[in-house]
Amino acid sequence: MPLAAIPAVAGFVGYSLVGAGAFGFSVRVPILQGLTSMLVGYVLTLVVVYLLGMLA
């Protein structure tokens, strides 16, 4: 479970705190939207791992 949190936390930090950009422009996701996205990504990762385990 801690390993499933790594991409979610990294995505939150990357898009909400640092921002993504090109050509001198930076775009950031609002903090609340970033936290929601992080939580949804984490839960979906756990669901997919569980379903793949059941399939195997």
N, C-alpha and C positions, 0 to 999 in steps of 0.2 A: 504493500500500500504506500509506503513512503516513496518508492520509485515512481509510482503513478502520479505523484504530486509534483515531481520535478518539471515536466513540460508545462503544467498548468501555472506554476509559480513563475517560471521563466517567461512564459507568454505575458503574464500580468506585468512583470517588471519591464519587459521589453516594450509593450504597447502602451501601458499607462504611465509609467514613470520616465522611461527614456524617450519613447516615441519612435515612430518609423518615418523615414523621409528620404528624399532624394533631391538633388539639385539645390540644396540649401534650404529646403522647406521641411519642417518637421510636423508630423500630425500625431496627436496623442488621443487615446481613448479616455473618456472620463473615468474617474476612480470607481464609482459605483458600477458602471457598466463593465469595467475590467474585473472587478471582484465577482460579479455575476458570471461573466464568461469563464473565469478561472474555476469557479465552483461547478458549473455545468460541464466543463471539459474534464475535470477530475472525476465526476460521477460517471460520465459517459465512458471514460477510460476503464473504470472499474467494471462497468456493465459489460463492455466488450471483452475484457479479459475473462470474466465469469462465463459469458456465453461461449467463448472459444474453448474454455475448459470443459464445459458441458458437451460441446460438440466432439471434442477429442475423446 
